[in-house]
Amino acid sequence: MDSFKAKNTGFTLVELVVAITILSIIMLSVFVVYTNIITINNRLEVIRSLQQNARNATETIATDVREKGIDFAYYDGSSTFKTPAYEGSGTTVLAIHGGTRYYPMKESFGSMVLCNDADAENPNIHCFLGMENAAGKRIALTDTSVRIDQLRFFIS
């Protein structure tokens, strides 16, 4: 009789079905938690990137304003340094003494060009913040994936 009991050790079909069901529920819960963590991580990465872009651009602009000052002559038309390609309303540019200008820019065929008001209103065009020095060299201050919308400078 002892040899008969030893041969019948194992799991029944009902026990296997219950175990697989419990394991499936646990694995599904783990998968849902994992996908939520990935989604939250992606959102936090986007927020971190936006904050870093804003911080870097703000610091660059603030340093230029502190060290060089604003070129108010640019706005009243008495400055000789004007960018003829700029077609905006004039409220989306910051002029710094020495020829540095801050504009919304976009990429076009591998180079950076200035965004105009129509570009800024078009949701398919990503206007990012860039600067142009007196020599005409254009540099992106924010990541090109960041879209600038209704950029205004207020300085007191």
DSSP file (Angstrom, degrees, kcal/mol; ACC not computed):
  #  RESIDUE AA STRUCTURE BP1 BP2  ACC     N-H-->O    O-->H-N    N-H-->O    O-->H-N    TCO  KAPPA ALPHA  PHI   PSI    X-CA   Y-CA   Z-CA
    1    1 A M     >        0   0    0      0, 0.0     4,-1.5     0, 0.0     3,-0.2   0.000 360.0 360.0 360.0 -32.5    0.0    0.0    0.0
    2    2 A D  H  >  +     0   0    0      1,-0.2     4,-1.6     2,-0.2     5,-0.1   0.869 360.0  53.5 -64.1 -36.5    2.9    2.4    0.6
    3    3 A S  H  > S+     0   0    0      1,-0.2     4,-1.2     2,-0.2    -1,-0.2   0.820 104.9  55.4 -69.5 -28.6    4.1    2.0   -3.0
    4    4 A F  H  > S+     0   0    0     -3,-0.2     4,-0.9     2,-0.2    -1,-0.2   0.886 106.9  49.4 -69.0 -39.8    0.6    2.9   -4.2
    5    5 A K  H  < S+     0   0    0     -4,-1.5     3,-0.4     1,-0.2    -2,-0.2   0.868 107.2  55.1 -67.5 -36.5    0.6    6.2   -2.3
    6    6 A A  H >< S+     0   0    0     -4,-1.6     3,-0.9     1,-0.2    -1,-0.2   0.840 106.1  51.6 -66.6 -33.5    4.1    7.1   -3.7
    7    7 A K  H 3< S+     0   0    0     -4,-1.2    -1,-0.2     1,-0.2    -2,-0.2   0.744 104.7  57.2 -75.5 -23.1    2.9    6.7   -7.3
    8    8 A N  T 3< S+     0   0    0     -4,-0.9     2,-0.3    -3,-0.4    -1,-0.2   0.210  75.9 118.9 -96.1  15.8   -0.1    9.0   -6.8
    9    9 A T    <   +     0   0    0     -3,-0.9     2,-0.3    -4,-0.1    -3,-0.0  -0.643  45.7  74.8 -80.6 141.0    1.8   12.1   -5.7
   10   10 A G  S    S-     0   0    0     -2,-0.3     2,-0.4     2,-0.0    -2,-0.0  -0.941  80.9 -56.3 150.1-169.1    1.4   15.1   -8.0
   11   11 A F        -     0   0    0     -2,-0.3     2,-0.1     4,-0.0    -2,-0.0  -0.816  40.9-131.8-108.9 145.1   -1.2   17.7   -8.9
   12   12 A T     >  -     0   0    0     -2,-0.4     4,-2.1     1,-0.1     5,-0.2  -0.436  30.8-106.5 -84.2 167.5   -4.6   17.2  -10.2
   13   13 A L  H  > S+     0   0    0      1,-0.2     4,-2.3     2,-0.2     5,-0.2   0.873 120.8  53.7 -62.6 -38.1   -6.0   19.1  -13.2
   14   14 A V  H  > S+     0   0    0      2,-0.2     4,-2.4     1,-0.2    -1,-0.2   0.911 107.8  50.0 -64.2 -42.5   -8.1   21.3  -11.0
   15   15 A E  H  > S+     0   0    0      1,-0.2     4,-2.5     2,-0.2    -2,-0.2   0.898 110.8  49.5 -63.7 -40.3   -5.1   22.3   -8.9
   16   16 A L  H  X S+     0   0    0     -4,-2.1     4,-2.6     2,-0.2    -2,-0.2   0.909 111.0  49.3 -65.2 -41.5   -3.1   23.1  -12.0
   17   17 A V  H  X S+     0   0    0     -4,-2.3     4,-2.3     2,-0.2    -2,-0.2   0.914 112.8  47.3 -64.0 -43.1   -5.9   25.3  -13.5
   18   18 A V  H  X S+     0   0    0     -4,-2.4     4,-2.5     2,-0.2    -2,-0.2   0.918 113.3  48.6 -64.0 -43.7   -6.3   27.2  -10.2
   19   19 A A  H  X S+     0   0    0     -4,-2.5     4,-2.5     1,-0.2    -2,-0.2   0.911 112.5  47.4 -64.2 -43.1   -2.5   27.7   -9.9
   20   20 A I  H  X S+     0   0    0     -4,-2.6     4,-2.5     2,-0.2    -1,-0.2   0.887 111.8  51.4 -66.4 -38.1   -2.3   28.9  -13.5
   21   21 A T  H  X S+     0   0    0     -4,-2.3     4,-2.2     2,-0.2    -2,-0.2   0.930 111.7  46.0 -63.5 -46.1   -5.3   31.3  -13.0
   22   22 A I  H  X S+     0   0    0     -4,-2.5     4,-2.2     1,-0.2    -2,-0.2   0.922 113.6  49.3 -63.3 -43.3   -3.7   32.8   -9.9
   23   23 A L  H  X S+     0   0    0     -4,-2.5     4,-2.7     1,-0.2    -2,-0.2   0.891 109.8  52.2 -62.5 -39.9   -0.3   33.2  -11.7
   24   24 A S  H  X S+     0   0    0     -4,-2.5     4,-2.4     2,-0.2    -1,-0.2   0.903 109.4  48.9 -63.8 -41.5   -2.1   34.8  -14.6
   25   25 A I  H  X S+     0   0    0     -4,-2.2     4,-2.1     2,-0.2    -2,-0.2   0.919 113.1  47.2 -63.7 -43.8   -3.8   37.3  -12.4
   26   26 A I  H  X S+     0   0    0     -4,-2.2     4,-2.3     2,-0.2    -2,-0.2   0.924 113.5  47.6 -64.5 -44.4   -0.5   38.2  -10.6
   27   27 A M  H  X S+     0   0    0     -4,-2.7     4,-2.4     1,-0.2    -2,-0.2   0.874 110.6  52.0 -66.7 -36.8    1.4   38.5  -13.9
   28   28 A L  H  X S+     0   0    0     -4,-2.4     4,-2.4     2,-0.2    -1,-0.2   0.909 110.1  49.1 -64.4 -41.6   -1.4   40.7  -15.4
   29   29 A S  H  X S+     0   0    0     -4,-2.1     4,-2.4     2,-0.2    -2,-0.2   0.917 111.2  49.2 -63.1 -43.3   -1.2   43.0  -12.3
   30   30 A V  H  X S+     0   0    0     -4,-2.3     4,-2.5     1,-0.2    -2,-0.2   0.902 111.0  50.7 -62.9 -40.8    2.6   43.2  -12.6
   31   31 A F  H  X S+     0   0    0     -4,-2.4     4,-2.6     2,-0.2    -2,-0.2   0.905 110.1  49.2 -63.9 -42.4    2.3   44.0  -16.3
   32   32 A V  H  X S+     0   0    0     -4,-2.4     4,-2.1     2,-0.2    -2,-0.2   0.923 113.0  47.0 -63.4 -44.7   -0.3   46.8  -15.6
   33   33 A V  H  X S+     0   0    0     -4,-2.4     4,-2.3     2,-0.2    -2,-0.2   0.913 112.4  51.0 -62.9 -42.6    2.0   48.3  -12.9
   34   34 A Y  H  X S+     0   0    0     -4,-2.5     4,-2.3     1,-0.2    -2,-0.2   0.926 110.2  47.7 -62.5 -46.3    5.0   48.1  -15.2
   35   35 A T  H  X S+     0   0    0     -4,-2.6     4,-2.3     1,-0.2    -1,-0.2   0.875 111.5  51.5 -64.9 -36.0    3.3   49.8  -18.1
   36   36 A N  H  X S+     0   0    0     -4,-2.1     4,-2.5     2,-0.2    -1,-0.2   0.904 109.5  49.8 -65.0 -40.6    2.1   52.6  -15.8
   37   37 A I  H  X S+     0   0    0     -4,-2.3     4,-2.5     2,-0.2    -2,-0.2   0.904 110.9  49.4 -64.5 -41.2    5.6   53.1  -14.5
   38   38 A I  H  X S+     0   0    0     -4,-2.3     4,-2.3     2,-0.2    -2,-0.2   0.914 111.9  48.8 -63.9 -43.0    6.9   53.3  -18.1
   39   39 A T  H  X S+     0   0    0     -4,-2.3     4,-2.1     2,-0.2    -2,-0.2   0.927 113.1  46.4 -62.6 -46.3    4.2   55.9  -19.0
   40   40 A I  H  X S+     0   0    0     -4,-2.5     4,-2.5     1,-0.2    -2,-0.2   0.897 111.4  52.7 -63.7 -40.6    4.9   58.0  -15.9
   41   41 A N  H  X S+     0   0    0     -4,-2.5     4,-2.1     1,-0.2    -1,-0.2   0.904 108.7  49.8 -62.2 -41.9    8.7   57.8  -16.6
   42   42 A N  H  X S+     0   0    0     -4,-2.3     4,-1.9     2,-0.2    -1,-0.2   0.909 111.5  48.5 -64.1 -41.9    8.2   59.0  -20.2
   43   43 A R  H  X S+     0   0    0     -4,-2.1     4,-2.4     1,-0.2    -2,-0.2   0.919 111.4  49.7 -63.5 -43.8    6.1   61.9  -19.0
   44   44 A L  H  X S+     0   0    0     -4,-2.5     4,-2.6     1,-0.2    -1,-0.2   0.862 108.5  53.6 -64.0 -35.5    8.6   62.9  -16.3
   45   45 A E  H  X S+     0   0    0     -4,-2.1     4,-2.3     2,-0.2    -1,-0.2   0.899 109.5  47.9 -66.1 -40.2   11.4   62.7  -18.9
   46   46 A V  H  X S+     0   0    0     -4,-1.9     4,-2.4     2,-0.2    -2,-0.2   0.926 113.4  47.7 -64.9 -44.4    9.5   65.1  -21.2
   47   47 A I  H  X S+     0   0    0     -4,-2.4     4,-2.5     2,-0.2    -2,-0.2   0.910 111.8  50.4 -62.9 -42.6    8.9   67.5  -18.2
   48   48 A R  H  X S+     0   0    0     -4,-2.6     4,-2.5     1,-0.2    -1,-0.2   0.911 110.7  49.3 -62.0 -42.8   12.5   67.3  -17.2
   49   49 A S  H  X S+     0   0    0     -4,-2.3     4,-2.5     2,-0.2    -2,-0.2   0.912 111.7  48.4 -64.0 -42.8   13.6   68.1  -20.8
   50   50 A L  H  X S+     0   0    0     -4,-2.4     4,-2.6     2,-0.2    -2,-0.2   0.913 112.7  48.1 -63.8 -42.8   11.3   71.1  -21.0
   51   51 A Q  H  X S+     0   0    0     -4,-2.5     4,-2.6     2,-0.2    -2,-0.2   0.900 111.9  49.4 -65.2 -40.0   12.4   72.4  -17.6
   52   52 A Q  H  X S+     0   0    0     -4,-2.5     4,-2.7     2,-0.2     5,-0.2   0.916 111.7  49.1 -65.5 -42.4   16.1   72.0  -18.6
   53   53 A N  H  X S+     0   0    0     -4,-2.5     4,-2.5     2,-0.2     5,-0.2   0.933 113.3  46.5 -61.1 -46.3   15.5   73.8  -21.9
   54   54 A A  H  X S+     0   0    0     -4,-2.6     4,-2.5     1,-0.2     5,-0.2   0.906 113.3  49.4 -63.6 -41.8   13.7   76.7  -20.2
   55   55 A R  H  X S+     0   0    0     -4,-2.6     4,-2.4     2,-0.2    -2,-0.2   0.930 113.0  45.9 -63.6 -46.6   16.4   76.9  -17.5
   56   56 A N  H  X S+     0   0    0     -4,-2.7     4,-2.2     2,-0.2    -2,-0.2   0.924 115.4  45.8 -64.0 -45.1   19.3   77.0  -20.1
   57   57 A A  H  X S+     0   0    0     -4,-2.5     4,-2.5    -5,-0.2     5,-0.2   0.922 113.6  49.3 -64.9 -43.7   17.6   79.5  -22.3
   58   58 A T  H  X S+     0   0    0     -4,-2.5     4,-2.8    -5,-0.2     5,-0.2   0.909 111.9  48.5 -62.2 -42.8   16.6   81.8  -19.4
   59   59 A E  H  X S+     0   0    0     -4,-2.4     4,-2.3    -5,-0.2    -1,-0.2   0.903 111.9  48.9 -66.0 -41.0   20.1   81.7  -18.0
   60   60 A T  H  X S+     0   0    0     -4,-2.2     4,-2.1     2,-0.2    -2,-0.2   0.935 115.2  43.8 -63.4 -46.3   21.7   82.5  -21.4
   61   61 A I  H  X S+     0   0    0     -4,-2.5     4,-2.6     1,-0.2    -2,-0.2   0.924 113.7  50.6 -65.9 -44.3   19.3   85.4  -22.0
   62   62 A A  H  X S+     0   0    0     -4,-2.8     4,-2.6    -5,-0.2    -1,-0.2   0.889 109.7  51.0 -62.5 -39.2   19.6   86.7  -18.4
   63   63 A T  H  X S+     0   0    0     -4,-2.3     4,-2.8    -5,-0.2     5,-0.3   0.925 111.4  47.6 -63.9 -44.3   23.4   86.6  -18.7
   64   64 A D  H  X>S+     0   0    0     -4,-2.1     4,-2.8     2,-0.2     5,-1.2   0.918 113.1  47.9 -62.7 -43.1   23.4   88.6  -21.9
   65   65 A V  H  X5S+     0   0    0     -4,-2.6     4,-0.5     3,-0.2    -2,-0.2   0.920 115.6  44.9 -64.9 -43.0   21.0   91.2  -20.5
   66   66 A R  H  <5S+     0   0    0     -4,-2.6    -2,-0.2    -5,-0.2    -1,-0.2   0.925 122.5  35.4 -65.5 -45.1   23.1   91.6  -17.4
   67   67 A E  H  <5S+     0   0    0     -4,-2.8    -2,-0.2    -5,-0.2    -3,-0.2   0.860 136.1  15.3 -81.7 -36.5   26.4   91.7  -19.1
   68   68 A K  H  <5S-     0   0    0     -4,-2.8    -3,-0.2    -5,-0.3    -2,-0.1   0.731  94.1-138.9-112.8 -29.9   25.6   93.6  -22.3
   69   69 A G     << -     0   0    0     -5,-1.2    28,-2.3    -4,-0.5     2,-0.3  -0.036  32.5 -59.6  87.6 165.1   22.2   95.2  -21.9
   70   70 A I  B     -A   96   0A   0     26,-0.2     2,-1.3    -5,-0.1    26,-0.3  -0.647  40.2-132.7 -86.6 138.7   19.2   95.6  -24.2
   71   71 A D    >   +     0   0    0     24,-2.0     3,-1.3    -2,-0.3     4,-0.5  -0.705  30.1 173.2 -90.7  85.6   19.7   97.4  -27.5
   72   72 A F  T >> S+     0   0    0     -2,-1.3     4,-1.0     1,-0.3     3,-0.8   0.745  71.7  70.3 -68.3 -22.3   16.6   99.6  -27.3
   73   73 A A  H 3>>S+     0   0    0      1,-0.2     6,-1.2     2,-0.2     5,-1.1   0.790  87.8  66.2 -64.5 -25.6   17.8  101.5  -30.5
   74   74 A Y  H <45S+     0   0    0     -3,-1.3     3,-0.5     1,-0.2    -1,-0.2   0.866 101.5  48.0 -60.7 -36.4   16.9   98.3  -32.4
   75   75 A Y  H <45S+     0   0    0     -3,-0.8    -1,-0.2    -4,-0.5    -2,-0.2   0.768 109.1  50.0 -81.8 -25.7   13.3   98.7  -31.7
   76   76 A D  H  <5S-     0   0    0     -4,-1.0    -1,-0.2    -3,-0.1    -2,-0.2   0.416 113.4-111.5 -95.5   4.4   12.9  102.4  -32.6
   77   77 A G  T  <5S+     0   0    0     -4,-0.5    -3,-0.2    -3,-0.5    -4,-0.1   0.438  89.8 108.9  90.3  -1.4   14.6  101.9  -36.0
   78   78 A S      < +     0   0    0     -5,-1.1     2,-0.2     2,-0.0    -4,-0.2   0.535  54.0  98.3 -88.2  -4.1   17.8  103.9  -35.3
   79   79 A S        -     0   0    0     -6,-1.2    -8,-0.0     1,-0.1    -7,-0.0  -0.575  63.2-151.0 -82.2 145.1   20.0  100.7  -35.2
   80   80 A T  S    S+     0   0    0     -2,-0.2     2,-0.9     1,-0.1    -1,-0.1   0.677  78.4  84.7 -85.8 -18.3   22.0   99.8  -38.3
   81   81 A F        +     0   0    0      2,-0.0     2,-0.3     0, 0.0    -2,-0.1  -0.757  56.2 149.5 -89.5 105.8   21.8   96.1  -37.4
   82   82 A K        -     0   0    0     -2,-0.9     3,-0.1    -5,-0.0    -8,-0.0  -0.967  44.6-131.9-131.1 149.2   18.6   94.7  -38.7
   83   83 A T    >   -     0   0    0     -2,-0.3     3,-1.6     1,-0.1    -2,-0.0  -0.888  14.8-163.1-101.9 107.8   17.8   91.2  -39.8
   84   84 A P  T 3  S+     0   0    0      0, 0.0    -1,-0.1     0, 0.0     0, 0.0   0.770  85.3  61.1 -64.6 -24.8   16.0   91.6  -43.1
   85   85 A A  T 3  S+     0   0    0     -3,-0.1     2,-0.5     2,-0.0    -2,-0.0   0.636  78.2 104.8 -77.7 -11.6   14.6   88.0  -43.1
   86   86 A Y    <   +     0   0    0     -3,-1.6    30,-0.1     1,-0.1    29,-0.0  -0.578  37.9 167.3 -75.1 122.1   12.7   88.6  -39.8
   87   87 A E        +     0   0    0     -2,-0.5    30,-0.3    28,-0.2    -1,-0.1   0.227  34.2 117.1-118.7  11.3    9.0   89.0  -40.7
   88   88 A G  S    S-     0   0    0     27,-0.2    28,-0.1    28,-0.2    26,-0.0   0.028  81.7 -95.4 -73.9-175.0    7.5   88.8  -37.2
   89   89 A S        -     0   0    0      1,-0.1    -1,-0.1     0, 0.0    27,-0.0   0.562  55.4-110.9 -81.3  -7.9    5.5   91.4  -35.4
   90   90 A G  S    S+     0   0    0      4,-0.0     3,-0.5     0, 0.0    -1,-0.1   0.259 102.7  90.9  95.7 -12.2    8.6   92.7  -33.5
   91   91 A T  S    S+     0   0    0      1,-0.2    62,-0.5     3,-0.0    -3,-0.0   0.483  77.4  62.3 -93.0  -2.8    7.4   91.4  -30.2
   92   92 A T  S    S+     0   0    0     60,-0.1     2,-0.4    12,-0.0    -1,-0.2  -0.006  90.2  80.3-111.3  29.7    9.1   88.1  -30.6
   93   93 A V        -     0   0    0     -3,-0.5     2,-0.5    10,-0.1    10,-0.2  -0.990  56.7-159.1-134.4 143.4   12.7   89.3  -30.7
   94   94 A L  E     -B  102   0B   0      8,-1.5     8,-2.1    -2,-0.4     2,-0.5  -0.982  13.7-155.7-122.1 119.0   15.1   90.4  -28.0
   95   95 A A  E     -B  101   0B   0     -2,-0.5   -24,-2.0     6,-0.2     2,-0.4  -0.814   8.2-167.2 -98.8 130.7   17.9   92.7  -29.1
   96   96 A I  B >   -A   70   0A   0      4,-3.0     3,-1.5    -2,-0.5     4,-0.4  -0.895  33.3 -96.3-114.8 143.9   21.1   92.8  -27.1
   97   97 A H  T 3  S+     0   0    0    -28,-2.3     3,-0.3    -2,-0.4   -28,-0.1  -0.290 110.1  42.3 -55.1 141.1   23.9   95.3  -27.4
   98   98 A G  T 3  S-     0   0    0      1,-0.2    36,-0.3    35,-0.1    -1,-0.2   0.363 130.1 -73.8  98.7  -4.2   26.7   94.0  -29.6
   99   99 A G  S <  S+     0   0    0     -3,-1.5     2,-0.3     1,-0.3    -1,-0.2   0.416  84.6 140.6 101.8  -2.5   24.4   92.5  -32.2
  100  100 A T        -     0   0    0     -4,-0.4    -4,-3.0    -3,-0.3     2,-0.4  -0.596  26.9-176.1 -76.6 134.4   23.0   89.4  -30.5
  101  101 A R  E     -BC  95 132B   0     31,-2.7    31,-3.1    -2,-0.3     2,-0.5  -0.982  18.6-145.2-131.3 143.1   19.3   88.8  -31.2
  102  102 A Y  E     +BC  94 131B   0     -8,-2.1    -8,-1.5    -2,-0.4    29,-0.2  -0.941  30.5 162.9-109.7 126.5   17.0   86.1  -29.8
  103  103 A Y  E     - C   0 130B   0     27,-2.5    27,-3.0    -2,-0.5     2,-0.5  -0.912  45.8-103.6-134.4 158.2   14.3   84.8  -32.2
  104  104 A P  E     - C   0 129B   0      0, 0.0    11,-2.8     0, 0.0     2,-0.3  -0.776  52.4-175.8 -76.6 132.8   11.9   81.9  -32.6
  105  105 A M  E     -DC 114 128B   0     23,-3.9    23,-3.0    -2,-0.5     2,-0.3  -0.813  17.8-160.8-128.3 166.9   13.6   79.7  -35.2
  106  106 A K  E     -D  113   0B   0      7,-2.7     7,-2.8    -2,-0.3     2,-0.4  -0.955  27.8-106.0-141.7 160.5   12.8   76.6  -37.1
  107  107 A E  E     +D  112   0B   0     19,-0.4     2,-0.4    -2,-0.3     5,-0.2  -0.757  36.3 175.9 -89.5 135.8   14.8   74.0  -39.1
  108  108 A S  E >   -D  111   0B   0      3,-3.3     3,-1.5    -2,-0.4    -2,-0.0  -0.909  69.0 -24.0-143.4 112.3   14.6   74.2  -42.8
  109  109 A F  T 3  S-     0   0    0     -2,-0.4     3,-0.1     1,-0.3    -2,-0.0   0.888 127.0 -47.4  53.2  45.4   16.6   71.9  -45.0
  110  110 A G  T 3  S+     0   0    0      1,-0.2     2,-0.3     0, 0.0    -1,-0.3   0.436 123.5  87.7  81.7   0.2   19.3   71.4  -42.4
  111  111 A S  E <  S-D  108   0B   0     -3,-1.5    -3,-3.3    -5,-0.0     2,-0.5  -0.867  78.2-109.2-126.8 165.0   19.7   75.1  -41.5
  112  112 A M  E     +D  107   0B   0     -2,-0.3     2,-0.3    -5,-0.2    -5,-0.2  -0.811  36.1 177.9 -96.9 127.8   18.0   77.4  -39.0
  113  113 A V  E     -D  106   0B   0     -7,-2.8    -7,-2.7    -2,-0.5     2,-0.2  -0.869  35.2 -94.8-123.3 159.5   15.7   80.0  -40.3
  114  114 A L  E     -D  105   0B   0     -2,-0.3     2,-0.3    -9,-0.2    -9,-0.3  -0.503  34.6-128.0 -76.6 139.8   13.6   82.6  -38.5
  115  115 A C        -     0   0    0    -11,-2.8   -27,-0.2    -2,-0.2   -28,-0.2  -0.661  21.7-155.0 -82.9 139.9   10.0   81.8  -37.8
  116  116 A N     >  -     0   0    0     -2,-0.3     4,-2.1   -29,-0.1     5,-0.2  -0.491  37.8 -88.7-102.7-177.8    7.4   84.3  -38.8
  117  117 A D  H  > S+     0   0    0    -30,-0.3     4,-1.5     1,-0.2     5,-0.1   0.865 127.3  53.3 -62.0 -37.1    4.0   84.9  -37.3
  118  118 A A  H  > S+     0   0    0      1,-0.2     4,-1.0     2,-0.2    -1,-0.2   0.888 108.5  50.4 -65.6 -38.4    2.4   82.4  -39.7
  119  119 A D  H >4 S+     0   0    0      1,-0.2     3,-0.5     2,-0.2     6,-0.3   0.908 108.1  52.8 -63.6 -41.6    4.9   79.7  -38.7
  120  120 A A  H 3< S+     0   0    0     -4,-2.1    -1,-0.2     1,-0.2    -2,-0.2   0.814 109.8  48.5 -65.8 -30.3    4.2   80.3  -35.0
  121  121 A E  H 3< S+     0   0    0     -4,-1.5    -1,-0.2    -5,-0.2    -2,-0.2   0.681  91.9  90.3 -82.7 -18.0    0.4   79.8  -35.6
  122  122 A N    X<  -     0   0    0     -4,-1.0     3,-1.4    -3,-0.5    -4,-0.0  -0.700  64.9-156.8 -82.5 116.1    1.0   76.6  -37.6
  123  123 A P  T 3  S+     0   0    0      0, 0.0    -1,-0.2     0, 0.0    -4,-0.0   0.686  90.5  61.7 -68.0 -15.5    0.9   73.6  -35.1
  124  124 A N  T 3  S+     0   0    0      2,-0.0     2,-0.5    -5,-0.0    -5,-0.1   0.596  91.8  76.2 -84.8 -10.7    2.9   71.5  -37.6
  125  125 A I  S <  S-     0   0    0     -3,-1.4     2,-0.9    -6,-0.3   -19,-0.0  -0.887  72.7-148.1-104.3 128.3    5.9   73.8  -37.5
  126  126 A H        -     0   0    0     -2,-0.5     2,-0.6   -19,-0.1   -19,-0.4  -0.812  12.8-169.5 -98.8 100.6    8.1   73.7  -34.4
  127  127 A C        -     0   0    0     -2,-0.9    21,-4.8    21,-0.3   -21,-0.2  -0.809  10.7-174.7 -88.4 120.7    9.5   77.1  -33.7
  128  128 A F  E     -C  105   0B   0    -23,-3.0   -23,-3.9    -2,-0.6     2,-0.4  -0.673  32.3 -92.1-109.7 167.4   12.2   76.8  -31.0
  129  129 A L  E     +C  104   0B   0    -25,-0.2    12,-2.8    -2,-0.2    13,-1.8  -0.677  53.1 163.4 -85.5 129.7   14.2   79.6  -29.3
  130  130 A G  E     -CE 103 140B   0    -27,-3.0   -27,-2.5    -2,-0.4     2,-0.4  -0.910  26.9-135.8-139.0 166.7   17.5   80.5  -31.0
  131  131 A M  E     -CE 102 139B   0      8,-2.9     8,-2.8    -2,-0.3     2,-0.4  -0.929   5.9-156.9-125.0 151.6   20.0   83.3  -31.0
  132  132 A E  E     -CE 101 138B   0    -31,-3.1   -31,-2.7    -2,-0.4     6,-0.2  -0.995  14.6-148.5-126.2 125.7   21.8   85.0  -33.8
  133  133 A N    >   -     0   0    0      4,-2.1     3,-2.1    -2,-0.4   -33,-0.1  -0.292  37.1 -91.3 -86.9 178.3   25.1   86.8  -33.1
  134  134 A A  T 3  S+     0   0    0    -36,-0.3   -35,-0.1     1,-0.3    -1,-0.1   0.765 126.3  58.1 -61.8 -26.2   26.4   89.9  -34.9
  135  135 A A  T 3  S-     0   0    0      2,-0.1    -1,-0.3     1,-0.0     3,-0.1   0.522 119.5-109.4 -81.7  -5.0   28.2   87.7  -37.4
  136  136 A G    <   +     0   0    0     -3,-2.1     2,-0.3     1,-0.3    -2,-0.1   0.493  67.7 147.5  91.3   3.8   24.9   86.1  -38.4
  137  137 A K        -     0   0    0      1,-0.0    -4,-2.1    -5,-0.0     2,-0.4  -0.595  36.6-147.5 -75.5 130.4   25.6   82.7  -36.8
  138  138 A R  E     -E  132   0B   0     -2,-0.3     2,-0.4    -6,-0.2    -6,-0.2  -0.852  16.1-176.3-105.9 134.5   22.5   81.0  -35.5
  139  139 A I  E     -E  131   0B   0     -8,-2.8    -8,-2.9    -2,-0.4     2,-0.4  -0.988  25.2-125.4-130.5 134.2   22.5   78.8  -32.5
  140  140 A A  E     -E  130   0B   0     -2,-0.4   -10,-0.3   -10,-0.2     4,-0.1  -0.666  20.2-175.3 -79.0 129.0   19.5   76.9  -31.0
  141  141 A L  S    S+     0   0    0    -12,-2.8     2,-0.3    -2,-0.4   -11,-0.2   0.773  72.1  39.3 -92.3 -32.1   19.0   77.6  -27.3
  142  142 A T  S    S-     0   0    0    -13,-1.8   -14,-0.1     1,-0.1   -92,-0.1  -0.759 103.2 -84.7-111.9 163.2   16.2   75.1  -26.8
  143  143 A D    >   -     0   0    0     -2,-0.3     3,-1.9   -94,-0.2   -14,-0.2  -0.348  36.8-121.9 -62.3 144.5   15.9   71.6  -28.2
  144  144 A T  T 3  S+     0   0    0      1,-0.3    -1,-0.1   -16,-0.1   -37,-0.1   0.657 111.3  64.5 -67.3 -13.1   14.4   71.5  -31.6
  145  145 A S  T 3  S+     0   0    0      2,-0.1     2,-0.4   -18,-0.0    -1,-0.3   0.595  84.0  91.8 -83.1 -10.2   11.6   69.3  -30.3
  146  146 A V  S <  S-     0   0    0     -3,-1.9     2,-0.6   -20,-0.1    -4,-0.1  -0.715  71.1-146.0 -85.5 131.3   10.4   72.1  -28.1
  147  147 A R        -     0   0    0     -2,-0.4     2,-0.5   -19,-0.1   -19,-0.2  -0.875   4.9-146.7-102.5 123.9    7.7   74.3  -29.7
  148  148 A I        -     0   0    0    -21,-4.8     2,-0.4    -2,-0.6   -21,-0.3  -0.759  19.5-177.7 -87.8 128.8    7.7   78.0  -28.8
  149  149 A D        -     0   0    0     -2,-0.5   -28,-0.1     1,-0.2    -2,-0.0  -0.986  63.9 -11.4-132.8 123.4    4.3   79.5  -28.7
  150  150 A Q  S    S-     0   0    0     -2,-0.4     2,-0.4     1,-0.2    -1,-0.2   0.947  78.4-165.5  55.5  57.2    3.5   83.2  -28.1
  151  151 A L        +     0   0    0     -3,-0.1     2,-0.3   -59,-0.1    -1,-0.2  -0.582  13.7 170.6 -74.7 128.1    7.1   84.1  -27.0
  152  152 A R        -     0   0    0     -2,-0.4     2,-0.5   -60,-0.1   -60,-0.1  -0.995  24.6-145.4-138.9 143.8    7.2   87.4  -25.2
  153  153 A F        -     0   0    0    -62,-0.5     2,-0.5    -2,-0.3   -60,-0.1  -0.946  14.1-174.5-109.6 127.6   10.1   89.1  -23.3
  154  154 A F        +     0   0    0     -2,-0.5     2,-0.5     2,-0.0    -2,-0.0  -0.974   8.2 175.3-122.5 115.7    9.1   91.3  -20.3
  155  155 A I              0   0    0     -2,-0.5    -2,-0.0     1,-0.1     0, 0.0  -0.976 360.0 360.0-125.2 129.6   12.0   93.1  -18.7
  156  156 A S              0   0    0     -2,-0.5    -1,-0.1     0, 0.0    -2,-0.0   0.392 360.0 360.0-114.4 360.0   11.7   95.6  -15.9
